[in-house]
Amino acid sequence: MKNKKTSPIYKLVLIILLFSASAQAQIQKTEPPFWYAGMKNPELQIMFYGKDISQYETSVSNNAVIKSVEKTENPNYLFVTIDTQNLKASELVFSFKTKNKVAFTQKYTLKERRTNSADRKSYDASDVMYLIMPDRFANGNPKNDSNAALTEKGNRQDPSGRHGGDIEGIIKNLDYISSLGATTIWSTPLCEDNDKQHSYHTYAQSDVYKIDPRYGTNEDYARLSAEMHKRNMKLVMDYVTNHWGITHWMMKDIPTKTWFNQFETFTQTHHRREVITDIHASKIDKEVCIDGWFVPSMPDLNLRNPLVAKYLTQNAIWWIEYANLDGLRVDTYNYSDQTAMANWAKAVTNEYPNFNIVGEIWMHNQANLAYWQKDSKIGAIENYNSNLPSVMDFTLQSQISLAFNENEPSKDNGLIKFYNNFAMDYLYPDTNNILVFAENHDTDRINHNFKYDLAKYKLTMTLLATVRGIPQVYYGSEIGMGGDKSKGDADIRQDFPGGWAGDKNNAFTKEGRTAEQAAYFDFTSKLFNWRKSNEAVHFGKMTHYIPENNTYVYFRYTDAKTVMVVFNNNAKEQAIKTNRFKENIKTFKTGKDVITGKTFNLTSEITLEPKSALVLELE
């Protein structure tokens, strides 16, 4: 009988197995893992990672054209750029050769895009954004609280540890968020973060193509998006261009020494981003600002390297396509090279002309903020255009807790702070597209600052709901949650009550809320649900009047609707004469309060209770 080990079939199987093993050994990662046919920019840069892969020559099937092959000093990386212009959704095969012999092959998939993907509508001033820290919101799947492959395990007893909130928890509570009047969710990052501790915030990502398994899977993230779209809600991804985490897989084998910004010794940014626009700034101050690391655990990405810039651009676009996203919020936006960031924003919005991106420009000067918004006249002075559609209004945020705590007016105290803030709006190219907020995951909670005074909370929400821009609410404030940043970040990122089995009360349900939680929620829900259908506070013009006696009046209006907003920031009742506001009241006789339904006569005086506001639809 013939020996099986010498038979032709056995040899063929052995060759196939060896060939397959060789391919698996050679290609450890391919990023992006797949792509989409029909993109406006047909150039696709594929990063192949594997042992000594740069020694191979590369070709591709389906008549695809390889435009360039770039190697670095690290032989384990190969960056292959192909032209997808005339390629349909299909499976490509890359061949890796030595001496004209194929050593191994790698399949690569081009998928179909969703219908009208490029024309997707993004979030705008008609929306209300709800900010969630997923680890602290709701634990929908306790089975994924820990993961064997990741270092930090679930431990709800540790205030700064992993508590188990996840994507499933968000999905299960979408109806709650919708009932609040929110139309958009911004979740802090969800990609894998394998830091040894404090990984719950997920800003130190270790794999930007993979959802952290303690939150769920990539498929779960796409399902969250789909479930939101069923409810006419929008999903915004928190994207980080400035840095990754120290445990990112590339840190073990850096593609090139210029992939990350590095100094001879560890150098941290000084956070003084004024130097970026400072005409007198020294070169070293600018260099440390942009290239210095945010913290020791977050290596700083060098977007001046074209390979890095392309990698981050494609990664953002990949997530938009894959998860069917409705917008981005970009962390630490102006900590990266400003020209590279302008190119990044332009590349994303070229693919999606209606797409909105809001950047975290944490500065408290309107000129510094306005510089970073697309088409800024301030930026144009030095021929700079950021291409960033939206910025976060940190100047307004910094005034809210101060102003509403100042009962006695003076030249600079009280509601004059808001008047002065909006008086600077001429600096912005698009005041409707500014994110307005009182707090977020990095600041003191307003309820703590207000010593849990519901009246001051109502004043704050009324302001956010009626001024220009896109209002953002931080999870839990709508039920009275607080937090003191001086006690550490964990205190401003507490668990939402009812998000975990065994919680004392479930504030996600009407029946489960305490009387105090209900008072906060009911007001917030009524206010923001009213806002959904009022175009005057979405895109209407604004006229405001200089505050008197710590009262402030402004109007939002279109040709069809007028809304009058009146604030009394005093600790005592105030009567406001209306004849001063004739240019906006015009022939209207009455105004109906959107919260109580009470009608007010506009021909005489309007009396307001202490620390209260009225939102009047004029009739």
C-alpha positions in Angstrom: 0.0 0.0 0.0 1.3 3.5 -1.0 2.6 5.6 1.9 0.1 8.4 2.6 2.9 10.8 3.4 4.4 10.5 -0.1 1.1 10.7 -2.0 0.5 13.7 -4.3 -2.7 14.7 -2.4 -1.0 14.7 1.0 1.8 16.9 -0.4 -0.7 19.3 -1.9 -2.6 19.6 1.4 0.7 20.1 3.3 1.6 22.9 0.9 -1.7 24.6 1.3 -1.5 24.4 5.1 2.1 25.7 5.1 1.0 28.5 2.7 -1.9 29.4 4.9 0.3 29.3 8.0 2.8 31.6 6.3 0.1 34.1 5.5 -1.2 34.1 9.0 2.3 34.5 10.4 3.1 37.4 8.0 0.0 39.5 8.4 -0.9 40.2 12.0 -3.0 43.4 11.3 -4.6 45.1 8.4 -5.9 48.6 8.9 -8.5 49.7 7.9 -9.8 46.1 8.2 -12.0 46.7 5.2 -13.2 49.7 3.2 -16.0 51.0 1.1 -16.4 51.4 -2.7 -17.6 54.7 -4.1 -15.8 57.1 -1.7 -15.3 60.6 -3.0 -11.6 60.3 -2.3 -10.6 57.2 -4.1 -7.2 56.9 -2.5 -7.0 54.2 0.2 -3.9 53.7 2.4 -3.8 50.2 3.8 -1.4 49.4 6.6 -0.1 45.9 6.6 1.7 44.8 9.8 3.7 41.6 10.1 7.2 40.3 10.7 9.6 41.7 8.1 6.7 42.4 5.7 8.5 45.3 4.0 10.9 42.9 2.2 8.1 41.8 -0.1 6.9 43.3 -3.3 3.2 43.8 -3.5 0.5 43.5 -6.2 -3.2 43.4 -6.1 -6.0 41.7 -8.1 -9.2 43.1 -9.9 -7.2 45.6 -12.0 -6.8 47.7 -8.9 -4.0 50.2 -9.2 -1.3 50.5 -6.6 -0.3 54.2 -6.4 2.4 53.9 -3.9 4.1 51.6 -1.4 5.8 53.2 1.6 8.2 51.6 3.9 9.6 53.0 7.2 12.7 52.1 9.2 10.6 49.5 10.9 10.5 46.4 8.5 7.3 45.2 10.1 5.1 47.8 8.4 4.0 48.4 4.8 1.7 51.2 3.7 0.1 50.4 0.4 -2.0 53.1 -1.3 -4.5 51.9 -4.0 -6.8 53.8 -6.3 -10.4 52.6 -5.7 -11.9 55.0 -8.3 -13.3 52.3 -10.7 -13.6 49.5 -8.2 -17.0 48.0 -7.2 -17.7 46.3 -3.9 -15.6 43.1 -4.2 -12.9 41.1 -2.6 -9.4 42.1 -3.5 -6.4 39.8 -3.2 -3.0 41.3 -2.3 0.0 39.2 -3.3 3.3 39.5 -1.4 6.3 38.3 -3.5 10.0 37.6 -3.2 12.1 37.1 -6.3 8.8 37.2 -8.4 7.4 34.3 -6.4 4.3 34.7 -4.4 5.1 34.0 -0.7 1.6 34.6 0.5 -1.6 36.4 -0.2 -4.1 38.5 1.8 -7.7 39.1 1.0 -9.2 42.6 1.4 -12.9 43.5 1.2 -14.5 46.6 -0.4 -18.0 46.8 0.8 -21.1 48.6 -0.5 -21.9 52.0 1.1 -25.3 52.7 2.5 -27.7 54.6 0.2 -27.1 58.3 0.3 -24.3 57.8 2.8 -22.4 60.9 1.7 -25.5 63.1 2.1 -26.3 62.1 5.7 -27.8 64.8 7.9 -25.9 65.7 11.0 -26.8 67.3 14.3 -27.5 71.0 14.4 -29.2 73.7 16.5 -32.6 71.9 16.3 -31.0 69.1 18.5 -30.4 68.6 22.2 -27.3 66.6 22.9 -27.1 64.3 25.9 -23.5 63.5 27.1 -23.0 60.1 28.6 -20.0 58.4 30.2 -21.0 54.9 29.3 -19.1 53.1 32.2 -21.2 55.2 34.6 -24.6 55.2 32.9 -26.1 51.7 32.9 -24.9 48.1 33.1 -27.0 46.4 30.5 -24.8 43.3 30.3 -23.0 42.3 33.5 -21.2 39.5 31.7 -18.8 41.9 30.0 -17.8 43.8 33.1 -14.3 42.3 32.9 -12.4 40.8 30.0 -9.6 38.2 30.2 -7.5 40.0 27.5 -7.7 43.4 29.3 -5.9 44.4 32.4 -8.4 46.3 34.5 -11.3 44.3 35.8 -14.7 45.5 36.8 -14.8 46.8 40.4 -17.7 49.1 41.3 -16.4 49.5 44.8 -13.5 51.5 43.4 -14.7 55.1 42.6 -12.1 55.4 39.8 -12.4 51.8 38.6 -14.5 50.1 35.9 -18.1 50.0 37.0 -19.6 48.0 34.2 -21.7 50.5 32.3 -21.9 49.5 28.6 -23.5 49.9 25.2 -26.3 47.6 26.1 -27.1 49.9 29.0 -27.5 52.8 26.7 -29.7 50.9 24.3 -32.0 49.8 27.1 -32.4 53.4 28.2 -32.9 55.1 24.8 -36.5 55.7 25.5 -35.6 57.5 28.8 -33.2 59.8 27.0 -35.7 60.5 24.3 -38.4 61.2 26.9 -36.1 63.9 28.3 -36.3 65.7 25.0 -32.7 64.8 23.9 -32.3 64.0 20.2 -28.6 63.3 20.1 -26.2 61.3 22.2 -22.5 62.1 22.6 -20.8 59.2 24.4 -17.3 59.6 25.6 -14.9 57.2 23.7 -15.8 53.6 23.4 -12.8 52.1 21.7 -10.5 49.8 23.6 -8.5 51.3 26.5 -6.1 48.8 28.2 -4.6 51.1 30.8 -3.9 49.4 34.1 -6.2 51.7 36.0 -8.7 54.5 35.4 -9.4 53.0 31.9 -13.1 53.7 32.3 -12.9 57.2 30.6 -11.4 55.5 27.5 -9.4 58.5 26.3 -6.2 56.5 26.3 -7.1 54.1 23.5 -5.2 51.0 22.8 -7.0 50.0 19.6 -9.0 52.5 17.6 -10.6 50.0 15.3 -12.1 48.0 18.2 -14.9 48.8 20.7 -13.6 48.0 24.2 -15.0 44.5 25.1 -16.1 45.8 28.5 -18.5 48.0 26.6 -19.5 45.4 24.0 -18.5 44.8 20.4 -18.3 46.7 17.2 -21.6 45.1 16.2 -23.2 46.4 19.5 -22.0 49.9 18.6 -23.6 49.7 15.1 -26.8 48.3 16.8 -26.9 51.3 19.1 -26.8 53.6 16.1 -29.6 51.6 14.4 -31.8 51.6 17.5 -31.3 55.4 17.8 -32.2 56.0 14.2 -35.4 54.1 14.7 -36.3 56.8 17.3 -35.1 59.6 15.0 -32.1 60.2 17.3 -28.5 60.9 16.3 -25.2 59.3 17.5 -22.1 61.4 17.9 -18.7 59.7 18.4 -16.1 61.2 20.7 -12.9 61.1 18.5 -9.3 61.7 19.7 -6.8 62.9 17.2 -4.2 64.2 19.6 -3.1 61.1 21.5 -3.5 57.4 22.1 -2.9 55.3 25.2 0.6 54.1 26.3 -0.8 50.5 25.9 -1.8 51.0 22.2 -0.5 48.0 20.3 1.7 50.2 18.1 3.7 51.3 21.2 5.2 47.9 21.4 6.5 48.2 17.8 6.3 51.8 16.6 5.9 52.1 12.8 8.4 55.0 12.6 10.1 57.2 15.1 8.1 60.1 13.9 4.7 58.4 14.4 4.6 60.0 17.9 6.0 63.3 19.1 9.0 62.6 21.2 11.6 64.6 23.1 14.9 63.5 24.6 13.2 63.3 28.0 9.5 63.1 28.8 7.9 66.5 28.0 4.4 67.4 29.0 2.4 70.1 27.2 2.0 73.3 29.2 -1.6 73.6 28.1 -1.1 77.3 27.2 -2.7 77.1 23.8 -2.7 80.9 23.4 0.7 80.4 22.0 -0.8 79.0 18.8 -2.1 82.4 17.7 0.4 84.5 19.7 2.4 86.5 17.2 5.1 87.0 19.9 5.3 83.4 21.0 8.7 81.6 21.1 9.3 78.5 19.0 10.0 76.3 22.0 6.7 77.3 23.7 4.8 76.4 20.5 6.6 73.1 20.2 6.0 72.1 23.8 2.3 73.0 23.5 1.7 71.0 20.3 4.2 68.2 20.7 4.2 67.7 24.4 2.3 64.8 25.8 -1.0 65.4 27.5 -0.1 63.1 30.4 2.6 60.4 30.7 0.1 57.6 29.8 -1.0 59.3 26.5 1.6 59.4 23.7 1.2 62.4 21.5 0.4 61.6 17.8 2.4 63.5 15.2 -0.1 64.5 12.5 2.6 66.2 10.5 3.6 62.7 9.5 1.4 62.1 6.4 1.1 58.4 7.3 -0.4 59.3 10.7 -2.6 62.0 9.2 -4.0 59.5 6.6 -4.4 56.8 9.2 -6.5 59.0 11.5 -8.6 60.4 8.6 -9.4 57.0 7.4 -10.2 55.7 10.9 -12.7 58.5 11.4 -14.4 57.9 8.0 -14.4 54.1 8.6 -16.3 54.5 11.9 -18.8 57.0 10.2 -19.5 54.4 7.5 -19.4 51.3 9.7 -21.6 52.6 12.5 -23.6 55.0 10.4 -22.7 57.9 12.6 -24.3 61.3 12.7 -21.5 63.5 13.9 -18.2 63.7 15.8 -17.0 65.5 18.9 -13.2 65.9 18.8 -11.3 65.8 22.1 -8.3 68.2 22.7 -8.8 69.6 19.2 -6.2 72.3 19.3 -3.4 70.3 21.0 -2.4 69.0 17.5 -0.7 70.7 14.6 -3.3 73.2 13.4 -2.6 72.7 9.6 -2.8 69.0 10.0 -6.1 69.3 11.9 -7.5 71.6 9.2 -6.6 69.0 6.6 -8.2 66.2 8.7 -11.5 68.1 9.2 -11.6 69.0 5.5 -11.0 65.4 4.4 -13.9 64.2 6.6 -16.3 66.9 5.6 -15.4 66.5 1.9 -16.7 63.0 2.2 -19.8 64.1 4.1 -20.7 67.8 3.2 -23.5 68.0 5.7 -21.5 66.4 8.5 -21.0 68.3 11.8 -17.9 68.1 13.9 -17.5 70.0 17.2 -14.0 70.6 18.6 -13.0 70.8 22.2 -11.3 74.2 22.3 -11.0 74.7 26.0 -10.3 78.4 26.1 -12.2 81.2 27.8 -11.8 84.0 25.3 -14.2 84.5 22.4 -11.5 85.5 19.9 -9.5 82.3 20.7 -12.6 80.2 20.3 -13.8 81.9 17.1 -10.4 81.5 15.5 -11.0 77.8 15.4 -14.4 77.8 13.7 -14.6 77.2 10.0 -14.4 80.4 7.9 -13.3 82.5 10.8 -12.3 86.1 9.8 -9.8 86.0 12.7 -8.1 82.9 11.3 -8.2 84.5 7.8 -5.9 87.2 9.0 -3.1 84.7 8.8 -4.6 82.8 5.9 -5.8 80.0 8.2 -9.1 78.1 8.0 -9.6 75.3 10.5 -12.4 73.7 8.4 -14.0 72.8 11.8 -17.7 73.4 11.7 -18.4 73.9 15.4 -16.7 74.8 18.7 -17.7 74.4 22.3 -18.7 77.6 24.1 -16.4 77.4 27.1 -16.8 81.2 27.6 -20.5 80.8 28.3 -19.9 77.6 30.4 -17.4 79.4 32.7 -20.0 82.2 33.4 -23.0 80.1 34.3 -22.2 78.9 37.8 -20.8 82.3 38.6 -23.7 84.4 37.3 -26.6 82.4 38.8 -24.8 82.4 42.2 -24.6 86.2 42.2 -27.8 87.6 43.7 -26.7 91.2 44.0 -25.9 92.8 40.7 -23.0 95.1 40.0 -21.1 96.3 37.0 -19.6 92.9 36.4 -21.7 90.5 38.4 -24.9 88.6 37.7 -26.6 88.4 34.4 -24.4 91.1 32.7 -22.0 88.2 32.2 -24.3 86.6 29.7 -25.0 89.9 27.9 -21.2 90.4 27.6 -20.8 86.9 26.3 -23.3 87.2 23.5 -22.2 90.7 22.7 -19.0 89.0 21.3 -20.9 86.8 18.9 -19.8 89.0 16.0 -16.5 87.1 16.1 -18.1 83.8 15.2 -18.8 82.9 11.6 -21.7 80.7 12.6 -23.3 81.4 16.0 -26.0 78.7 15.4 -23.4 76.0 15.2 -21.8 76.4 18.7 -22.2 73.8 21.4 -23.6 75.5 24.6 -23.3 73.7 27.9 -23.0 74.3 31.6 -20.9 71.3 32.5 -19.4 68.1 31.2 -17.3 65.2 32.3 -14.3 67.4 33.0 -15.9 70.1 35.1 -17.7 70.6 38.4 -21.3 69.6 38.2 -23.6 72.6 38.3 -25.9 71.1 41.0 -22.9 70.9 43.3 -22.0 74.5 42.4 -25.6 75.6 43.1 -25.7 73.6 46.3 -28.6 71.6 44.9 -30.8 74.6 44.4 -33.5 73.6 41.9 -34.3 77.2 41.0 -30.8 77.8 39.8 -30.8 74.6 37.8 -34.0 75.7 36.1 -32.4 79.1 35.2 -29.5 77.2 33.7 -31.5 74.8 31.6 -33.8 77.7 30.4 -30.7 79.6 29.2 -29.3 76.6 27.3 -32.6 75.8 25.7 -33.2 79.3 24.4 -29.9 80.9 23.4 -28.2 80.4 20.0 -26.4 77.1 19.4 -26.8 73.5 20.2 -27.6 72.7 23.9 -25.7 69.9 25.6 -26.9 68.3 28.9 -24.6 66.1 31.0 -26.2 62.8 32.1 -27.8 62.7 35.6 -28.0 66.5 36.1 -31.7 66.2 35.0 -32.4 64.2 38.1 -30.3 66.4 40.4 -27.0 64.5 40.4 -24.0 66.5 41.5 -20.2 66.2 41.9 -17.2 68.1 43.2 -14.2 68.0 40.9 -11.9 68.9 43.8 -12.6 65.4 45.1 -11.4 63.9 41.8 -12.9 63.0 38.5 -14.8 60.1 39.9 -17.0 62.4 41.9 -18.3 64.2 38.8 -18.7 60.8 37.0 -20.9 58.9 39.5 -23.2 56.0 38.5 -26.7 56.9 37.3 -29.2 55.5 39.9 -31.1 52.5 38.5 -28.4 51.6 36.0 -27.3 48.6 38.1 -29.3 45.8 39.6 -29.8 46.4 43.3 -29.6 50.2 43.1 -31.7 51.8 45.8 -33.9 53.6 43.3 -34.3 53.6 39.5 -34.4 57.1 38.2 -34.9 55.8 34.7 -38.6 55.3 35.4 -41.3 57.7 36.6 -42.2 55.3 39.4 -38.6 54.9 40.5 -37.7 58.5 40.9 -37.7 60.3 44.2 -39.8 63.4 44.6 -36.6 65.5 44.2 -35.4 63.6 41.1 -38.9 64.0 39.6 -38.9 67.8 40.1 -35.6 68.1 38.2 -36.6 65.6 35.5 -40.1 66.9 34.9 -39.0 70.5 34.3 -36.1 69.4 32.0 -38.3 67.1 30.0 -41.0 69.7 29.5 -38.6 72.4 28.5 -36.6 70.4 26.0 -39.6 68.6 24.5 -41.1 72.0 23.8 -37.8 73.1 22.2 -38.0 70.3 19.7 -40.7 72.0 17.7 -39.8 75.7 18.0 -37.8 77.0 15.1 -37.4 80.4 16.7 -34.9 79.0 19.3 -33.3 76.7 16.7 -32.3 79.1 14.0 -34.1 82.4 14.8 -32.4 85.7 15.3 -31.6 87.1 18.8 -32.1 90.5 20.2 -31.1 91.1 23.9 -31.4 94.0 26.2 -28.8 95.3 28.7 -29.6 93.7 32.1 -31.2 95.9 34.7 -31.4 95.0 38.4 -30.1 91.6 37.7 -32.9 90.8 35.2 -32.2 89.9 31.6 -34.5 89.9 28.6 -33.9 88.5 25.1 -36.0 87.5 22.1 -35.5 84.7 19.6 -37.6 85.1 16.5 -38.3 84.3 12.9 -40.9 85.8 10.6 -43.5 83.3 11.9 -42.6 83.0 15.6 -41.3 85.1 18.5 -40.2 83.8 21.9 -39.5 86.2 24.8 -37.1 85.0 27.6 -37.1 86.8 30.9 -34.7 86.1 33.8 -34.9 87.3 37.4 -31.6 86.5 39.1 -32.5 88.3 42.3 -33.4 86.7 45.6 -36.6 88.6 45.6 -39.5 89.2 43.3 -39.1 91.6 40.4 -41.5 93.5 38.2 -40.3 94.3 34.7 -41.9 97.0 32.6 -42.4 95.9 29.0 -42.4 99.2 27.1 -38.6 99.0 26.8 -39.0 95.9 24.5 -41.5 97.4 22.0 -39.2 96.7 19.0 -39.6 93.0 19.6 -43.0 92.8 21.2 -44.5 94.8 18.3 -48.2 94.2 18.2 -48.2 91.1 20.4 -50.5 91.5 23.4 -49.8 88.4 25.4 -47.2 85.7 26.0 -47.8 82.1 27.1 -45.4 80.5 29.4 -44.2 77.2 27.9 -43.8 75.5 31.3 -46.9 76.5 33.2 -49.2 77.5 30.4 -50.0 80.8 32.2 -50.7 83.8 30.0 -48.9 87.1 30.7 -50.1 90.6 29.6 -47.3 92.3 27.6 -48.8 95.8 27.7 -47.9 96.5 31.3 -45.5 94.7 33.7 -44.3 91.2 34.0 -43.8 90.0 37.6 -41.2 87.2 38.2 -40.7 85.2 41.3 -37.2 85.2 42.9 -34.6 83.2 40.9 -36.9 82.3 38.1 -37.3 82.6 34.4 -40.2 82.8 31.9 -40.2 81.5 28.3 -43.1 83.2 26.6 -44.4 82.3 23.2 -45.9 85.6 22.0 -49.4 85.6 20.8 
